[in-house]
Amino acid sequence: MQIQVNTDSTITGSADLVQQAEATIGTHLERFADQLTRVEVHLSDQNGAKGGSDDIKCVLEARPAGQPPVVVTHRAGSVEASYTGAAEEMNRLLTSRYGKLRHTKGGESIRHLPVD
């Protein structure tokens, strides 16, 4: 799984930021590493220099092999909180999606229990 971090002109995309984002997102999505080919992180500051409580936006796009891309968005007051929140949302989304793909309808029924 390749993780690519992109920032807009108002957020400085330093090597430390990229490394921390890759580590956090990689930790949250490591159980899906075999199914994902690439994860793109887009960080942007919606208000620029004006500031605000939830002005940092993180768009996380995961590309599962053989399936269309999956996208989640999270807004927070800091860069770290925005990509951490987006990684948690993506984890929930992928858990739901892969759980539904693997789970077949119908389970054990009382009609199929052995009779004593």
C-alpha positions, -999 to +999 in steps of 0.1 A: +000+000+000+015+033-011+005+065+008+008+098-010+003+131+009-007+163-009-011+197+006-024+230-007-004+263-007-015+273+029-002+241+046+035+234+046+041+199+035+072+193+055+090+159+056+079+155+093+042+161+084+044+136+056+061+110+078+036+115+106+006+113+083+019+082+066+026+065+099-009+074+114-028+064+082-007+033+077-015+022+113-052+027+109-054+010+076-027-017+080-053-046+081-064-036+045-028-032+031-033-063+009-065-050-006-054-014-012-030-003-039-027+034-030-041+059-005-040+096-013-042+122+014-053+158+004-049+184+032-062+219+027-069+249+049-104+262+040-100+297+057-064+303+049-048+327+074-081+337+090-082+305+111-113+288+125-124+259+146-128+233+118-110+249+089-085+221+081-100+196+057-086+161+049-098+142+019-087+106+021-090+085-011-083+048-010-080+027-041-089-009-035-075-034-061-102-041-088-128-018-073-137+019-076-119+044-053-135+051-019-134+087-005-139+101+030-136+137+042-129+150+077-127+186+091-108+195+122-090+223+139-055+209+134-038+191+106-030+160+127-066+158+139-080+161+104-059+132+089-064+111+120-101+115+119-102+108+081-081+076+087-106+064+114-136+071+091-119+052+062-112+023+086-149+021+095-159+024+058-136-003+046-145-026+076-181-022+066-175-027+029-152-057+031-174-072+058-204-071+035-184-086+006-173-115+027-205-121+047-231-142+030-267-138+039-283-164+060-267-182+089-276-211+111-313-217+114-333-236+138-345-257+109-311-271+104-303-281+139-299-318+146-328-335+163-319-353+195 
